[in-house]
Amino acid sequence: MTTKSGPPKGTDQPVVADAGSPALENGDSKAVMQTDKDNGGPERAGNAVIGADIQGYLGRKLKASYDEIVRQPVPDTFRQLLEELERREKKE
Amino acid sequence: MTGLSPTLRNELLAAIPNLRAFAMSLCGNPTRADDLAQETLMKAWDKIGSFEAGTNLKAWLFTILRNVYFSELRKRKREVDDADGHLLAGLAVHPEQLGHMDAADFMIALQQIPIDQREALILVGAEGFSYEEVAAISGVAVGTIKSRVNRARVRLTEILGLDGAGDFGPDRLSQAAIAPGAAGRPE
């Protein structure tokens, strides 16, 4: 896939990742305005109410997905790093 | 520096899987996530003297990690990183039906929401920190964290098409993922 820098595919293209990002600090209000129009925007989103069932579903899904990463075996490089840190400390 | 007590060392070790998962949630790239977690450990090791015994070591470590990440983000502003490559690689399966959506798909959807909202949602919803703890970690007001978590939920609901409104086809997630700047990077 080489479309990552291509133009949006349709007019209803979801505008993502700009709202609430550090772009706001740069006065990049155009992107924010557009996001507001297309997706209900951050302000409306902040006041929106999600049903308890959806919220429960999201919560379980989030926890399960995250825990799956937590359960992954830690790469050996971490053990090596800690050993290196301890070695360095003994020398001091 | 006299070294870590065995207890502290064990706590540090025990936190590594969570540091990796948090880093992965923030940057969406496994390699970069491990770099982030390792940089956090090095910094923590150097600054362990400033850690207040009896306080939450995990919260302290998470604070270091997110500070490392956000200062890196500021440095990388506008720079294209390899997060997109990772994102695209994960899109072979479309979550056409909720029942079929696995963890990887969910993590990809998570990458579509703004970074500050994502951070708050992960810390509260996945790590189980209190709003107060998250406010301290992120250095903002408690109300800001509550608002970010709520926005994150709403945004995630939209991205996943859970609100059932309008023309959310099965490709919506995929389109969101390949939209320019979709990886939650700052502009």
Interface residues (C-beta under 8 A of the other chain):
Chain A: M1 T3 K4 S5 G6 P7 P8 K9 G10 D12 Q13 P14 V15 V16 A17 D18 A19 G20 S21 P22 A23 N26 D28 A31 N39 G40 P42 A45 G46 A48 I50 I54 Q55 Y57 L58 G59 K61 L62 K63 A64 S65 Y66 D67 E68 I69 V70 R71 Q72 V74 P75 T77 F78 L81 L82 L85 E86 E89 E92
Chain B: M1 G3 L13 I16 P17 N18 R20 A21 M24 S25 D34 A37 Q38 L41 M42 W45 L73 R74 K77 V80 D84 G85 L88 L98 M101 A103 A104 F106 M107 L110 Q112 I113 P114 I115 D116 Q117 L121 I122 G125 A126 E127 S147 R148 N150 R151 R153 V154 R155 L156 T157 E158 I159 L162 D163 D167 R172 Q175 A176 I178 A179 P180 G181 A182 A183 G184 R185 P186 E187
